[in-house]
Amino acid sequence: MADTLDALDVHLSRRYGVPAKIVVWAHNSHVGDARATEMGQHLGELNLGQLTRERHGRETILIGQTTHSGTVTAATEWGGDAERKDVRPGLPDSIEALAHEVGGDFLLDLQGGRMHDILGEPHLERAIGVIYRPETERWSHYFRTYLPAQFDILLHFDETRAIEPLQRTPAWSTGESPETYPTGI
């Protein structure tokens, strides 16, 4: 992915005679700098954000997004149907819970002011992507990160609404079954 981005940069810069400006919209786990996360520090994983920052330095601006609660369109298993799922509120001491305490939707410049001091310790961050399993959320969707090193800017949307898929499945239309299904108790 990083090589494709570099090839696109070369192509566009040659074509127009000026350095290209490119925006990539992808999941936080792809666009944040992996070196700031436990996946990068302990598992040695690389991602687009890290490779782009290594190759292009500070001209790269990494923007992350978080939410505290709401709904999301995701599958339970890889290759599964899209479902409308309720997003559980962020875990205590997570980035999502801290952002919720601030209140509302906002943009946060993580490189300005005292953000390195305020967010100086690693926090939990939630990753919801193609798959979302609320029943195993802590294990399957949270990791530790040092946010000011992972992103330059954070966009927080306190409550999200699921994107409607082009082809609705019955599971998306009705949402998840309640935890008490089928008894309702």
PyMOL CGO cylinders between C-alpha atoms (Angstrom):
from pymol import cmd
from pymol.cgo import CYLINDER

trace = [
    CYLINDER, 0.00, 0.00, 0.00, 2.83, 2.40, 0.84, 0.3, 1, 1, 1, 1, 1, 1,
    CYLINDER, 2.83, 2.40, 0.84, 4.61, 1.60, -2.43, 0.3, 1, 1, 1, 1, 1, 1,
    CYLINDER, 4.61, 1.60, -2.43, 1.39, 2.27, -4.36, 0.3, 1, 1, 1, 1, 1, 1,
    CYLINDER, 1.39, 2.27, -4.36, 1.00, 5.59, -2.56, 0.3, 1, 1, 1, 1, 1, 1,
    CYLINDER, 1.00, 5.59, -2.56, 4.59, 6.54, -3.45, 0.3, 1, 1, 1, 1, 1, 1,
    CYLINDER, 4.59, 6.54, -3.45, 4.03, 5.57, -7.10, 0.3, 1, 1, 1, 1, 1, 1,
    CYLINDER, 4.03, 5.57, -7.10, 0.88, 7.71, -7.18, 0.3, 1, 1, 1, 1, 1, 1,
    CYLINDER, 0.88, 7.71, -7.18, 2.85, 10.60, -5.67, 0.3, 1, 1, 1, 1, 1, 1,
    CYLINDER, 2.85, 10.60, -5.67, 5.53, 10.33, -8.38, 0.3, 1, 1, 1, 1, 1, 1,
    CYLINDER, 5.53, 10.33, -8.38, 2.93, 10.05, -11.14, 0.3, 1, 1, 1, 1, 1, 1,
    CYLINDER, 2.93, 10.05, -11.14, 0.87, 13.04, -10.01, 0.3, 1, 1, 1, 1, 1, 1,
    CYLINDER, 0.87, 13.04, -10.01, 3.92, 15.20, -9.27, 0.3, 1, 1, 1, 1, 1, 1,
    CYLINDER, 3.92, 15.20, -9.27, 5.34, 14.57, -12.76, 0.3, 1, 1, 1, 1, 1, 1,
    CYLINDER, 5.34, 14.57, -12.76, 1.99, 15.09, -14.45, 0.3, 1, 1, 1, 1, 1, 1,
    CYLINDER, 1.99, 15.09, -14.45, 1.24, 18.44, -12.83, 0.3, 1, 1, 1, 1, 1, 1,
    CYLINDER, 1.24, 18.44, -12.83, 4.79, 19.67, -12.25, 0.3, 1, 1, 1, 1, 1, 1,
    CYLINDER, 4.79, 19.67, -12.25, 4.23, 20.33, -8.52, 0.3, 1, 1, 1, 1, 1, 1,
    CYLINDER, 4.23, 20.33, -8.52, 4.46, 18.07, -5.48, 0.3, 1, 1, 1, 1, 1, 1,
    CYLINDER, 4.46, 18.07, -5.48, 1.25, 16.06, -5.11, 0.3, 1, 1, 1, 1, 1, 1,
    CYLINDER, 1.25, 16.06, -5.11, -1.07, 16.39, -2.14, 0.3, 1, 1, 1, 1, 1, 1,
    CYLINDER, -1.07, 16.39, -2.14, -2.77, 13.08, -1.42, 0.3, 1, 1, 1, 1, 1, 1,
    CYLINDER, -2.77, 13.08, -1.42, -5.44, 12.17, 1.11, 0.3, 1, 1, 1, 1, 1, 1,
    CYLINDER, -5.44, 12.17, 1.11, -5.88, 8.54, 2.16, 0.3, 1, 1, 1, 1, 1, 1,
    CYLINDER, -5.88, 8.54, 2.16, -8.96, 7.58, 4.11, 0.3, 1, 1, 1, 1, 1, 1,
    CYLINDER, -8.96, 7.58, 4.11, -8.49, 4.28, 5.89, 0.3, 1, 1, 1, 1, 1, 1,
    CYLINDER, -8.49, 4.28, 5.89, -9.01, 2.59, 9.25, 0.3, 1, 1, 1, 1, 1, 1,
    CYLINDER, -9.01, 2.59, 9.25, -7.10, 4.00, 12.24, 0.3, 1, 1, 1, 1, 1, 1,
    CYLINDER, -7.10, 4.00, 12.24, -5.04, 0.81, 12.41, 0.3, 1, 1, 1, 1, 1, 1,
    CYLINDER, -5.04, 0.81, 12.41, -3.74, 1.56, 8.89, 0.3, 1, 1, 1, 1, 1, 1,
    CYLINDER, -3.74, 1.56, 8.89, -3.22, 5.34, 9.01, 0.3, 1, 1, 1, 1, 1, 1,
    CYLINDER, -3.22, 5.34, 9.01, -1.94, 5.84, 12.56, 0.3, 1, 1, 1, 1, 1, 1,
    CYLINDER, -1.94, 5.84, 12.56, 1.78, 5.37, 13.22, 0.3, 1, 1, 1, 1, 1, 1,
    CYLINDER, 1.78, 5.37, 13.22, 2.13, 1.72, 14.34, 0.3, 1, 1, 1, 1, 1, 1,
    CYLINDER, 2.13, 1.72, 14.34, 5.24, 2.54, 16.39, 0.3, 1, 1, 1, 1, 1, 1,
    CYLINDER, 5.24, 2.54, 16.39, 2.99, 4.29, 18.93, 0.3, 1, 1, 1, 1, 1, 1,
    CYLINDER, 2.99, 4.29, 18.93, 0.84, 1.18, 19.47, 0.3, 1, 1, 1, 1, 1, 1,
    CYLINDER, 0.84, 1.18, 19.47, 1.41, -2.12, 21.20, 0.3, 1, 1, 1, 1, 1, 1,
    CYLINDER, 1.41, -2.12, 21.20, 0.97, -3.84, 17.83, 0.3, 1, 1, 1, 1, 1, 1,
    CYLINDER, 0.97, -3.84, 17.83, 4.01, -2.00, 16.53, 0.3, 1, 1, 1, 1, 1, 1,
    CYLINDER, 4.01, -2.00, 16.53, 6.05, -2.01, 19.74, 0.3, 1, 1, 1, 1, 1, 1,
    CYLINDER, 6.05, -2.01, 19.74, 5.46, -5.61, 20.84, 0.3, 1, 1, 1, 1, 1, 1,
    CYLINDER, 5.46, -5.61, 20.84, 4.39, -7.44, 17.69, 0.3, 1, 1, 1, 1, 1, 1,
    CYLINDER, 4.39, -7.44, 17.69, 6.58, -5.59, 15.18, 0.3, 1, 1, 1, 1, 1, 1,
    CYLINDER, 6.58, -5.59, 15.18, 3.65, -4.74, 12.88, 0.3, 1, 1, 1, 1, 1, 1,
    CYLINDER, 3.65, -4.74, 12.88, 4.09, -2.02, 10.27, 0.3, 1, 1, 1, 1, 1, 1,
    CYLINDER, 4.09, -2.02, 10.27, 1.33, 0.05, 8.69, 0.3, 1, 1, 1, 1, 1, 1,
    CYLINDER, 1.33, 0.05, 8.69, 0.78, 2.76, 6.10, 0.3, 1, 1, 1, 1, 1, 1,
    CYLINDER, 0.78, 2.76, 6.10, 0.97, 5.60, 8.63, 0.3, 1, 1, 1, 1, 1, 1,
    CYLINDER, 0.97, 5.60, 8.63, 4.37, 4.52, 9.92, 0.3, 1, 1, 1, 1, 1, 1,
    CYLINDER, 4.37, 4.52, 9.92, 5.84, 3.84, 6.47, 0.3, 1, 1, 1, 1, 1, 1,
    CYLINDER, 5.84, 3.84, 6.47, 4.53, 7.13, 5.07, 0.3, 1, 1, 1, 1, 1, 1,
    CYLINDER, 4.53, 7.13, 5.07, 5.88, 9.09, 8.02, 0.3, 1, 1, 1, 1, 1, 1,
    CYLINDER, 5.88, 9.09, 8.02, 9.27, 7.35, 7.69, 0.3, 1, 1, 1, 1, 1, 1,
    CYLINDER, 9.27, 7.35, 7.69, 9.43, 8.11, 3.96, 0.3, 1, 1, 1, 1, 1, 1,
    CYLINDER, 9.43, 8.11, 3.96, 7.94, 11.62, 3.93, 0.3, 1, 1, 1, 1, 1, 1,
    CYLINDER, 7.94, 11.62, 3.93, 8.57, 12.96, 7.42, 0.3, 1, 1, 1, 1, 1, 1,
    CYLINDER, 8.57, 12.96, 7.42, 6.45, 15.68, 8.96, 0.3, 1, 1, 1, 1, 1, 1,
    CYLINDER, 6.45, 15.68, 8.96, 4.77, 16.59, 5.67, 0.3, 1, 1, 1, 1, 1, 1,
    CYLINDER, 4.77, 16.59, 5.67, 2.62, 13.56, 6.48, 0.3, 1, 1, 1, 1, 1, 1,
    CYLINDER, 2.62, 13.56, 6.48, -0.36, 14.42, 8.68, 0.3, 1, 1, 1, 1, 1, 1,
    CYLINDER, -0.36, 14.42, 8.68, -2.02, 11.47, 10.39, 0.3, 1, 1, 1, 1, 1, 1,
    CYLINDER, -2.02, 11.47, 10.39, -5.65, 11.91, 11.41, 0.3, 1, 1, 1, 1, 1, 1,
    CYLINDER, -5.65, 11.91, 11.41, -7.51, 9.40, 13.60, 0.3, 1, 1, 1, 1, 1, 1,
    CYLINDER, -7.51, 9.40, 13.60, -11.19, 9.05, 14.42, 0.3, 1, 1, 1, 1, 1, 1,
    CYLINDER, -11.19, 9.05, 14.42, -12.92, 7.75, 17.54, 0.3, 1, 1, 1, 1, 1, 1,
    CYLINDER, -12.92, 7.75, 17.54, -16.44, 7.27, 18.82, 0.3, 1, 1, 1, 1, 1, 1,
    CYLINDER, -16.44, 7.27, 18.82, -17.89, 6.58, 22.24, 0.3, 1, 1, 1, 1, 1, 1,
    CYLINDER, -17.89, 6.58, 22.24, -21.16, 4.87, 21.27, 0.3, 1, 1, 1, 1, 1, 1,
    CYLINDER, -21.16, 4.87, 21.27, -23.83, 4.58, 18.59, 0.3, 1, 1, 1, 1, 1, 1,
    CYLINDER, -23.83, 4.58, 18.59, -24.20, 2.08, 15.78, 0.3, 1, 1, 1, 1, 1, 1,
    CYLINDER, -24.20, 2.08, 15.78, -21.86, 0.66, 13.15, 0.3, 1, 1, 1, 1, 1, 1,
    CYLINDER, -21.86, 0.66, 13.15, -22.17, -1.50, 10.04, 0.3, 1, 1, 1, 1, 1, 1,
    CYLINDER, -22.17, -1.50, 10.04, -19.87, -4.51, 10.47, 0.3, 1, 1, 1, 1, 1, 1,
    CYLINDER, -19.87, -4.51, 10.47, -19.84, -8.28, 10.20, 0.3, 1, 1, 1, 1, 1, 1,
    CYLINDER, -19.84, -8.28, 10.20, -19.44, -10.77, 13.01, 0.3, 1, 1, 1, 1, 1, 1,
    CYLINDER, -19.44, -10.77, 13.01, -17.07, -12.97, 10.99, 0.3, 1, 1, 1, 1, 1, 1,
    CYLINDER, -17.07, -12.97, 10.99, -14.78, -12.37, 8.00, 0.3, 1, 1, 1, 1, 1, 1,
    CYLINDER, -14.78, -12.37, 8.00, -16.85, -12.76, 4.85, 0.3, 1, 1, 1, 1, 1, 1,
    CYLINDER, -16.85, -12.76, 4.85, -20.07, -12.48, 6.87, 0.3, 1, 1, 1, 1, 1, 1,
    CYLINDER, -20.07, -12.48, 6.87, -23.07, -10.32, 6.08, 0.3, 1, 1, 1, 1, 1, 1,
    CYLINDER, -23.07, -10.32, 6.08, -23.11, -6.67, 7.05, 0.3, 1, 1, 1, 1, 1, 1,
    CYLINDER, -23.11, -6.67, 7.05, -25.06, -6.11, 10.26, 0.3, 1, 1, 1, 1, 1, 1,
    CYLINDER, -25.06, -6.11, 10.26, -26.15, -2.97, 12.07, 0.3, 1, 1, 1, 1, 1, 1,
    CYLINDER, -26.15, -2.97, 12.07, -24.57, -3.33, 15.48, 0.3, 1, 1, 1, 1, 1, 1,
    CYLINDER, -24.57, -3.33, 15.48, -24.80, -1.26, 18.63, 0.3, 1, 1, 1, 1, 1, 1,
    CYLINDER, -24.80, -1.26, 18.63, -21.43, 0.15, 19.71, 0.3, 1, 1, 1, 1, 1, 1,
    CYLINDER, -21.43, 0.15, 19.71, -20.84, -0.29, 23.41, 0.3, 1, 1, 1, 1, 1, 1,
    CYLINDER, -20.84, -0.29, 23.41, -19.73, 2.82, 25.31, 0.3, 1, 1, 1, 1, 1, 1,
    CYLINDER, -19.73, 2.82, 25.31, -15.95, 3.20, 25.50, 0.3, 1, 1, 1, 1, 1, 1,
    CYLINDER, -15.95, 3.20, 25.50, -14.25, 1.31, 28.32, 0.3, 1, 1, 1, 1, 1, 1,
    CYLINDER, -14.25, 1.31, 28.32, -13.18, 3.32, 31.37, 0.3, 1, 1, 1, 1, 1, 1,
    CYLINDER, -13.18, 3.32, 31.37, -9.76, 4.96, 30.88, 0.3, 1, 1, 1, 1, 1, 1,
    CYLINDER, -9.76, 4.96, 30.88, -9.95, 4.46, 27.10, 0.3, 1, 1, 1, 1, 1, 1,
    CYLINDER, -9.95, 4.46, 27.10, -9.40, 7.31, 24.64, 0.3, 1, 1, 1, 1, 1, 1,
    CYLINDER, -9.40, 7.31, 24.64, -13.10, 7.00, 23.73, 0.3, 1, 1, 1, 1, 1, 1,
    CYLINDER, -13.10, 7.00, 23.73, -14.24, 7.39, 27.36, 0.3, 1, 1, 1, 1, 1, 1,
    CYLINDER, -14.24, 7.39, 27.36, -11.90, 10.34, 27.93, 0.3, 1, 1, 1, 1, 1, 1,
    CYLINDER, -11.90, 10.34, 27.93, -13.19, 12.03, 24.79, 0.3, 1, 1, 1, 1, 1, 1,
    CYLINDER, -13.19, 12.03, 24.79, -16.77, 11.39, 25.90, 0.3, 1, 1, 1, 1, 1, 1,
    CYLINDER, -16.77, 11.39, 25.90, -16.04, 13.15, 29.21, 0.3, 1, 1, 1, 1, 1, 1,
    CYLINDER, -16.04, 13.15, 29.21, -14.92, 16.23, 27.25, 0.3, 1, 1, 1, 1, 1, 1,
    CYLINDER, -14.92, 16.23, 27.25, -18.30, 16.07, 25.52, 0.3, 1, 1, 1, 1, 1, 1,
    CYLINDER, -18.30, 16.07, 25.52, -19.66, 16.37, 22.01, 0.3, 1, 1, 1, 1, 1, 1,
    CYLINDER, -19.66, 16.37, 22.01, -17.92, 16.07, 18.68, 0.3, 1, 1, 1, 1, 1, 1,
    CYLINDER, -17.92, 16.07, 18.68, -14.57, 17.79, 18.29, 0.3, 1, 1, 1, 1, 1, 1,
    CYLINDER, -14.57, 17.79, 18.29, -11.20, 18.04, 16.56, 0.3, 1, 1, 1, 1, 1, 1,
    CYLINDER, -11.20, 18.04, 16.56, -8.13, 17.78, 18.78, 0.3, 1, 1, 1, 1, 1, 1,
    CYLINDER, -8.13, 17.78, 18.78, -4.67, 18.95, 17.68, 0.3, 1, 1, 1, 1, 1, 1,
    CYLINDER, -4.67, 18.95, 17.68, -2.46, 16.37, 19.37, 0.3, 1, 1, 1, 1, 1, 1,
    CYLINDER, -2.46, 16.37, 19.37, 0.76, 18.18, 18.47, 0.3, 1, 1, 1, 1, 1, 1,
    CYLINDER, 0.76, 18.18, 18.47, -0.20, 21.51, 19.98, 0.3, 1, 1, 1, 1, 1, 1,
    CYLINDER, -0.20, 21.51, 19.98, -0.01, 22.77, 23.52, 0.3, 1, 1, 1, 1, 1, 1,
    CYLINDER, -0.01, 22.77, 23.52, 0.38, 20.24, 26.31, 0.3, 1, 1, 1, 1, 1, 1,
    CYLINDER, 0.38, 20.24, 26.31, -1.13, 17.16, 24.63, 0.3, 1, 1, 1, 1, 1, 1,
    CYLINDER, -1.13, 17.16, 24.63, 2.05, 15.13, 25.11, 0.3, 1, 1, 1, 1, 1, 1,
    CYLINDER, 2.05, 15.13, 25.11, 1.85, 15.87, 28.85, 0.3, 1, 1, 1, 1, 1, 1,
    CYLINDER, 1.85, 15.87, 28.85, -1.91, 15.36, 29.19, 0.3, 1, 1, 1, 1, 1, 1,
    CYLINDER, -1.91, 15.36, 29.19, -1.94, 12.12, 27.17, 0.3, 1, 1, 1, 1, 1, 1,
    CYLINDER, -1.94, 12.12, 27.17, 1.57, 11.11, 28.22, 0.3, 1, 1, 1, 1, 1, 1,
    CYLINDER, 1.57, 11.11, 28.22, 0.68, 7.60, 29.30, 0.3, 1, 1, 1, 1, 1, 1,
    CYLINDER, 0.68, 7.60, 29.30, -0.55, 4.90, 26.94, 0.3, 1, 1, 1, 1, 1, 1,
    CYLINDER, -0.55, 4.90, 26.94, -4.33, 4.49, 26.89, 0.3, 1, 1, 1, 1, 1, 1,
    CYLINDER, -4.33, 4.49, 26.89, -6.67, 1.92, 25.48, 0.3, 1, 1, 1, 1, 1, 1,
    CYLINDER, -6.67, 1.92, 25.48, -7.99, 2.69, 22.00, 0.3, 1, 1, 1, 1, 1, 1,
    CYLINDER, -7.99, 2.69, 22.00, -10.82, 0.84, 20.28, 0.3, 1, 1, 1, 1, 1, 1,
    CYLINDER, -10.82, 0.84, 20.28, -10.55, -0.43, 16.72, 0.3, 1, 1, 1, 1, 1, 1,
    CYLINDER, -10.55, -0.43, 16.72, -13.84, -1.23, 14.99, 0.3, 1, 1, 1, 1, 1, 1,
    CYLINDER, -13.84, -1.23, 14.99, -13.51, -2.19, 11.35, 0.3, 1, 1, 1, 1, 1, 1,
    CYLINDER, -13.51, -2.19, 11.35, -15.02, -4.74, 9.00, 0.3, 1, 1, 1, 1, 1, 1,
    CYLINDER, -15.02, -4.74, 9.00, -15.54, -7.00, 12.04, 0.3, 1, 1, 1, 1, 1, 1,
    CYLINDER, -15.54, -7.00, 12.04, -17.13, -5.97, 15.34, 0.3, 1, 1, 1, 1, 1, 1,
    CYLINDER, -17.13, -5.97, 15.34, -17.75, -8.41, 18.16, 0.3, 1, 1, 1, 1, 1, 1,
    CYLINDER, -17.75, -8.41, 18.16, -19.17, -6.52, 21.15, 0.3, 1, 1, 1, 1, 1, 1,
    CYLINDER, -19.17, -6.52, 21.15, -19.22, -9.70, 23.26, 0.3, 1, 1, 1, 1, 1, 1,
    CYLINDER, -19.22, -9.70, 23.26, -15.39, -9.95, 23.08, 0.3, 1, 1, 1, 1, 1, 1,
    CYLINDER, -15.39, -9.95, 23.08, -14.74, -6.24, 22.69, 0.3, 1, 1, 1, 1, 1, 1,
    CYLINDER, -14.74, -6.24, 22.69, -11.94, -5.77, 25.25, 0.3, 1, 1, 1, 1, 1, 1,
    CYLINDER, -11.94, -5.77, 25.25, -9.94, -8.68, 23.86, 0.3, 1, 1, 1, 1, 1, 1,
    CYLINDER, -9.94, -8.68, 23.86, -10.72, -8.31, 20.17, 0.3, 1, 1, 1, 1, 1, 1,
    CYLINDER, -10.72, -8.31, 20.17, -10.99, -4.53, 19.64, 0.3, 1, 1, 1, 1, 1, 1,
    CYLINDER, -10.99, -4.53, 19.64, -8.80, -2.67, 22.17, 0.3, 1, 1, 1, 1, 1, 1,
    CYLINDER, -8.80, -2.67, 22.17, -5.06, -2.05, 22.20, 0.3, 1, 1, 1, 1, 1, 1,
    CYLINDER, -5.06, -2.05, 22.20, -2.75, 0.33, 24.02, 0.3, 1, 1, 1, 1, 1, 1,
    CYLINDER, -2.75, 0.33, 24.02, -1.46, 3.41, 22.26, 0.3, 1, 1, 1, 1, 1, 1,
    CYLINDER, -1.46, 3.41, 22.26, 0.37, 6.64, 22.91, 0.3, 1, 1, 1, 1, 1, 1,
    CYLINDER, 0.37, 6.64, 22.91, -2.08, 8.85, 21.02, 0.3, 1, 1, 1, 1, 1, 1,
    CYLINDER, -2.08, 8.85, 21.02, 0.10, 11.96, 20.33, 0.3, 1, 1, 1, 1, 1, 1,
    CYLINDER, 0.10, 11.96, 20.33, 2.68, 9.74, 18.61, 0.3, 1, 1, 1, 1, 1, 1,
    CYLINDER, 2.68, 9.74, 18.61, 0.05, 7.73, 16.72, 0.3, 1, 1, 1, 1, 1, 1,
    CYLINDER, 0.05, 7.73, 16.72, -1.82, 10.71, 15.22, 0.3, 1, 1, 1, 1, 1, 1,
    CYLINDER, -1.82, 10.71, 15.22, -1.36, 14.42, 14.64, 0.3, 1, 1, 1, 1, 1, 1,
    CYLINDER, -1.36, 14.42, 14.64, -5.07, 15.17, 14.85, 0.3, 1, 1, 1, 1, 1, 1,
    CYLINDER, -5.07, 15.17, 14.85, -7.99, 13.30, 16.41, 0.3, 1, 1, 1, 1, 1, 1,
    CYLINDER, -7.99, 13.30, 16.41, -11.59, 13.66, 15.25, 0.3, 1, 1, 1, 1, 1, 1,
    CYLINDER, -11.59, 13.66, 15.25, -14.03, 12.46, 17.91, 0.3, 1, 1, 1, 1, 1, 1,
    CYLINDER, -14.03, 12.46, 17.91, -17.67, 11.75, 17.12, 0.3, 1, 1, 1, 1, 1, 1,
    CYLINDER, -17.67, 11.75, 17.12, -19.36, 11.03, 20.41, 0.3, 1, 1, 1, 1, 1, 1,
    CYLINDER, -19.36, 11.03, 20.41, -22.22, 9.04, 18.90, 0.3, 1, 1, 1, 1, 1, 1,
    CYLINDER, -22.22, 9.04, 18.90, -22.11, 7.49, 15.44, 0.3, 1, 1, 1, 1, 1, 1,
    CYLINDER, -22.11, 7.49, 15.44, -24.79, 6.17, 13.12, 0.3, 1, 1, 1, 1, 1, 1,
    CYLINDER, -24.79, 6.17, 13.12, -24.18, 3.10, 10.96, 0.3, 1, 1, 1, 1, 1, 1,
    CYLINDER, -24.18, 3.10, 10.96, -23.62, 3.62, 7.25, 0.3, 1, 1, 1, 1, 1, 1,
    CYLINDER, -23.62, 3.62, 7.25, -26.38, 1.96, 5.26, 0.3, 1, 1, 1, 1, 1, 1,
    CYLINDER, -26.38, 1.96, 5.26, -25.00, -0.77, 2.99, 0.3, 1, 1, 1, 1, 1, 1,
    CYLINDER, -25.00, -0.77, 2.99, -25.94, -0.84, -0.69, 0.3, 1, 1, 1, 1, 1, 1,
    CYLINDER, -25.94, -0.84, -0.69, -27.43, -4.30, -0.19, 0.3, 1, 1, 1, 1, 1, 1,
    CYLINDER, -27.43, -4.30, -0.19, -29.25, -4.57, 3.10, 0.3, 1, 1, 1, 1, 1, 1,
    CYLINDER, -29.25, -4.57, 3.10, -29.38, -7.95, 4.75, 0.3, 1, 1, 1, 1, 1, 1,
    CYLINDER, -29.38, -7.95, 4.75, -32.10, -8.92, 7.24, 0.3, 1, 1, 1, 1, 1, 1,
    CYLINDER, -32.10, -8.92, 7.24, -29.52, -8.63, 10.05, 0.3, 1, 1, 1, 1, 1, 1,
    CYLINDER, -29.52, -8.63, 10.05, -28.71, -5.04, 9.07, 0.3, 1, 1, 1, 1, 1, 1,
    CYLINDER, -28.71, -5.04, 9.07, -32.35, -3.99, 8.74, 0.3, 1, 1, 1, 1, 1, 1,
    CYLINDER, -32.35, -3.99, 8.74, -33.39, -5.34, 12.14, 0.3, 1, 1, 1, 1, 1, 1,
    CYLINDER, -33.39, -5.34, 12.14, -30.15, -4.74, 13.99, 0.3, 1, 1, 1, 1, 1, 1,
    CYLINDER, -30.15, -4.74, 13.99, -28.67, -7.16, 16.47, 0.3, 1, 1, 1, 1, 1, 1,
    CYLINDER, -28.67, -7.16, 16.47, -30.81, -9.53, 18.48, 0.3, 1, 1, 1, 1, 1, 1,
    CYLINDER, -30.81, -9.53, 18.48, -31.05, -8.43, 22.11, 0.3, 1, 1, 1, 1, 1, 1,
    CYLINDER, -31.05, -8.43, 22.11, -28.79, -10.28, 24.55, 0.3, 1, 1, 1, 1, 1, 1,
    CYLINDER, -28.79, -10.28, 24.55, -31.91, -11.78, 26.09, 0.3, 1, 1, 1, 1, 1, 1,
    CYLINDER, -31.91, -11.78, 26.09, -33.20, -13.18, 22.77, 0.3, 1, 1, 1, 1, 1, 1,
    CYLINDER, -33.20, -13.18, 22.77, -35.39, -15.25, 22.44, 0.3, 1, 1, 1, 1, 1, 1,
    CYLINDER, -35.39, -15.25, 22.44, -36.86, -14.94, 25.94, 0.3, 1, 1, 1, 1, 1, 1,
    CYLINDER, -36.86, -14.94, 25.94, -36.88, -11.15, 26.21, 0.3, 1, 1, 1, 1, 1, 1,
    CYLINDER, -36.88, -11.15, 26.21, -36.03, -11.39, 29.93, 0.3, 1, 1, 1, 1, 1, 1,
]
cmd.load_cgo(trace, "trace")
